[in-house]
């Protein structure tokens, strides 16, 4: 069975701030689902995102996730 995570759990897993998780989820960078006013995330989807984003990053770890969190396109 797939593990479902809260935004706090995603923040802890990715070692990022909780507000960053919300910003990235709203922009669609982190795949998640909104249930009412709450966000929920698949652990497998989050881990897949991280592994796919880190593979072949040209600028030493600077990622689309950081750019999206800062409001850039």
N, CA and C atoms as a LAMMPS dump frame, in Angstrom:
ITEM: TIMESTEP
0
ITEM: NUMBER OF ATOMS
219
ITEM: BOX BOUNDS ff ff ff
-5.0000000000000000e+02 5.0000000000000000e+02
-5.0000000000000000e+02 5.0000000000000000e+02
-5.0000000000000000e+02 5.0000000000000000e+02
ITEM: ATOMS id mol type element x y z
1 1 1 N 0.845 -1.188 0
2 1 2 C 0 0 0
3 1 3 C 0.883 1.242 0
4 2 1 N 0.455 2.234 -0.735
5 2 2 C 1.203 3.466 -0.885
6 2 3 C 1.092 4.334 0.369
7 3 1 N 2.23 4.892 0.794
8 3 2 C 2.224 5.758 1.978
9 3 3 C 1.819 7.172 1.576
10 4 1 N 0.858 7.726 2.31
11 4 2 C 0.386 9.094 2.099
12 4 3 C 1.006 9.98 3.167
13 5 1 N 1.518 11.127 2.731
14 5 2 C 2.24 12.023 3.636
15 5 3 C 1.538 13.372 3.763
16 6 1 N 1.704 13.987 4.915
17 6 2 C 1.223 15.343 5.15
18 6 3 C 2.308 16.326 4.683
19 7 1 N 1.963 17.596 4.534
20 7 2 C 2.984 18.582 4.16
21 7 3 C 4.148 18.638 5.163
22 8 1 N 3.874 18.472 6.438
23 8 2 C 4.939 18.483 7.445
24 8 3 C 5.902 17.323 7.242
25 9 1 N 5.363 16.167 6.894
26 9 2 C 6.197 14.999 6.656
27 9 3 C 7.047 15.176 5.394
28 10 1 N 6.464 15.802 4.369
29 10 2 C 7.219 16.078 3.144
30 10 3 C 8.348 17.059 3.441
31 11 1 N 8.048 18.089 4.217
32 11 2 C 9.075 19.071 4.583
33 11 3 C 10.23 18.407 5.324
34 12 1 N 9.909 17.519 6.236
35 12 2 C 10.954 16.816 6.983
36 12 3 C 11.758 15.896 6.07
37 13 1 N 11.081 15.194 5.176
38 13 2 C 11.755 14.28 4.256
39 13 3 C 12.711 15.03 3.333
40 14 1 N 12.255 16.164 2.798
41 14 2 C 13.062 16.93 1.852
42 14 3 C 13.993 17.931 2.529
43 15 1 N 13.816 18.082 3.84
44 15 2 C 14.607 19.038 4.619
45 15 3 C 14.452 20.464 4.063
46 16 1 N 13.173 20.831 3.853
47 16 2 C 12.833 22.183 3.427
48 16 3 C 11.758 22.728 4.365
49 17 1 N 11.542 24.011 4.302
50 17 2 C 10.564 24.655 5.17
51 17 3 C 9.147 24.266 4.745
52 18 1 N 8.258 24.195 5.703
53 18 2 C 6.862 23.827 5.446
54 18 3 C 6.209 24.77 4.439
55 19 1 N 6.471 26.068 4.543
56 19 2 C 5.888 27.027 3.599
57 19 3 C 6.361 26.757 2.178
58 20 1 N 7.582 26.268 2.036
59 20 2 C 8.107 25.93 0.715
60 20 3 C 7.341 24.756 0.122
61 21 1 N 6.986 23.789 0.957
62 21 2 C 6.192 22.649 0.488
63 21 3 C 4.86 23.152 -0.068
64 22 1 N 4.194 24.039 0.657
65 22 2 C 2.917 24.569 0.191
66 22 3 C 3.067 25.333 -1.123
67 23 1 N 4.098 26.172 -1.225
68 23 2 C 4.322 26.947 -2.448
69 23 3 C 4.561 26.024 -3.636
70 24 1 N 5.409 25.017 -3.439
71 24 2 C 5.731 24.095 -4.525
72 24 3 C 4.527 23.242 -4.912
73 25 1 N 3.722 22.877 -3.943
74 25 2 C 2.514 22.093 -4.236
75 25 3 C 1.517 22.93 -5.026
76 26 1 N 1.335 24.183 -4.65
77 26 2 C 0.402 25.06 -5.353
78 26 3 C 0.835 25.297 -6.795
79 27 1 N 2.138 25.34 -7.021
80 27 2 C 2.667 25.546 -8.378
81 27 3 C 2.735 24.255 -9.174
82 28 1 N 2.479 23.119 -8.521
83 28 2 C 2.506 21.846 -9.221
84 28 3 C 3.876 21.214 -9.327
85 29 1 N 4.858 21.78 -8.657
86 29 2 C 6.211 21.218 -8.698
87 29 3 C 6.258 19.918 -7.91
88 30 1 N 5.664 19.922 -6.731
89 30 2 C 5.54 18.701 -5.935
90 30 3 C 4.148 18.137 -6.205
91 31 1 N 4.071 16.916 -6.729
92 31 2 C 2.751 16.346 -7.015
93 31 3 C 2 16.015 -5.726
94 32 1 N 0.798 16.523 -5.628
95 32 2 C -0.014 16.271 -4.44
96 32 3 C -1.476 16.482 -4.756
97 33 1 N -2.307 16.178 -3.793
98 33 2 C -3.748 16.347 -3.947
99 33 3 C -4.282 17.163 -2.793
100 34 1 N -5.197 18.026 -3.125
101 34 2 C -5.857 18.816 -2.107
102 34 3 C -7.166 18.144 -1.748
103 35 1 N -7.342 17.882 -0.48
104 35 2 C -8.582 17.296 0.027
105 35 3 C -9.165 18.326 0.982
106 36 1 N -10.178 19.021 0.511
107 36 2 C -10.685 20.143 1.294
108 36 3 C -9.618 21.224 1.355
109 37 1 N -9.214 21.574 2.538
110 37 2 C -8.174 22.586 2.716
111 37 3 C -6.816 21.961 3.002
112 38 1 N -6.735 20.641 2.985
113 38 2 C -5.504 19.932 3.334
114 38 3 C -4.825 19.363 2.099
115 39 1 N -3.502 19.335 2.136
116 39 2 C -2.707 18.716 1.09
117 39 3 C -2.267 17.339 1.545
118 40 1 N -2.207 16.4 0.596
119 40 2 C -1.663 15.073 0.858
120 40 3 C -0.774 14.688 -0.319
121 41 1 N 0.287 13.947 -0.008
122 41 2 C 1.295 13.61 -0.99
123 41 3 C 1.63 12.126 -0.923
124 42 1 N 1.934 11.552 -2.074
125 42 2 C 2.398 10.177 -2.144
126 42 3 C 3.907 10.169 -1.899
127 43 1 N 4.349 9.358 -0.954
128 43 2 C 5.784 9.273 -0.667
129 43 3 C 6.556 8.85 -1.915
130 44 1 N 6.015 7.895 -2.665
131 44 2 C 6.685 7.44 -3.885
132 44 3 C 6.827 8.57 -4.899
133 45 1 N 5.782 9.385 -5.063
134 45 2 C 5.838 10.504 -6.007
135 45 3 C 6.877 11.537 -5.589
136 46 1 N 6.943 11.826 -4.288
137 46 2 C 7.908 12.807 -3.792
138 46 3 C 9.331 12.288 -3.992
139 47 1 N 9.569 11.028 -3.663
140 47 2 C 10.904 10.46 -3.837
141 47 3 C 11.288 10.384 -5.311
142 48 1 N 10.327 10.059 -6.166
143 48 2 C 10.592 10.013 -7.602
144 48 3 C 10.939 11.404 -8.129
145 49 1 N 10.238 12.409 -7.646
146 49 2 C 10.512 13.787 -8.046
147 49 3 C 11.939 14.166 -7.692
148 50 1 N 12.338 13.862 -6.482
149 50 2 C 13.678 14.221 -6.029
150 50 3 C 14.737 13.497 -6.851
151 51 1 N 14.553 12.213 -7.085
152 51 2 C 15.56 11.46 -7.831
153 51 3 C 15.618 11.907 -9.288
154 52 1 N 14.48 12.25 -9.88
155 52 2 C 14.489 12.682 -11.278
156 52 3 C 15.038 14.094 -11.423
157 53 1 N 14.809 14.939 -10.451
158 53 2 C 15.3 16.325 -10.518
159 53 3 C 16.798 16.402 -10.25
160 54 1 N 17.324 15.511 -9.424
161 54 2 C 18.744 15.581 -9.102
162 54 3 C 19.602 14.934 -10.168
163 55 1 N 19.024 14.045 -10.966
164 55 2 C 19.782 13.397 -12.03
165 55 3 C 20.002 14.397 -13.158
166 56 1 N 21.251 14.716 -13.427
167 56 2 C 21.579 15.571 -14.558
168 56 3 C 21.301 17.045 -14.337
169 57 1 N 21.309 17.507 -13.105
170 57 2 C 21.118 18.926 -12.857
171 57 3 C 22.373 19.657 -13.296
172 58 1 N 22.267 20.625 -14.208
173 58 2 C 23.444 21.261 -14.775
174 58 3 C 24.151 22.235 -13.853
175 59 1 N 23.458 22.812 -12.887
176 59 2 C 24.059 23.897 -12.121
177 59 3 C 24.254 23.543 -10.655
178 60 1 N 24.879 22.404 -10.409
179 60 2 C 25.342 22.027 -9.079
180 60 3 C 24.255 22.022 -8.017
181 61 1 N 23.096 21.441 -8.328
182 61 2 C 22.052 21.29 -7.318
183 61 3 C 21.006 22.372 -7.319
184 62 1 N 21.23 23.467 -8.022
185 62 2 C 20.201 24.498 -8.134
186 62 3 C 19.085 23.9 -8.972
187 63 1 N 17.88 23.854 -8.459
188 63 2 C 16.852 23.094 -9.134
189 63 3 C 15.64 23.935 -9.469
190 64 1 N 14.764 23.337 -10.283
191 64 2 C 13.486 23.965 -10.6
192 64 3 C 12.661 24.158 -9.339
193 65 1 N 12.841 23.26 -8.356
194 65 2 C 12.071 23.388 -7.104
195 65 3 C 12.418 24.701 -6.418
196 66 1 N 13.699 25.037 -6.356
197 66 2 C 14.101 26.288 -5.707
198 66 3 C 13.58 27.477 -6.484
199 67 1 N 13.682 27.435 -7.805
200 67 2 C 13.203 28.536 -8.627
201 67 3 C 11.7 28.716 -8.462
202 68 1 N 10.964 27.62 -8.439
203 68 2 C 9.518 27.711 -8.279
204 68 3 C 9.152 28.258 -6.911
205 69 1 N 9.89 27.875 -5.894
206 69 2 C 9.607 28.353 -4.542
207 69 3 C 9.844 29.858 -4.44
208 70 1 N 10.776 30.356 -5.237
209 70 2 C 11.079 31.779 -5.203
210 70 3 C 10.236 32.588 -6.164
211 71 1 N 9.336 31.919 -6.89
212 71 2 C 8.42 32.624 -7.77
213 71 3 C 8.908 32.79 -9.187
214 72 1 N 10.037 32.199 -9.535
215 72 2 C 10.534 32.291 -10.902
216 72 3 C 9.864 31.249 -11.763
217 73 1 N 9.952 31.42 -13.083
218 73 2 C 9.4 30.442 -14.008
219 73 3 C 10.447 29.452 -14.412
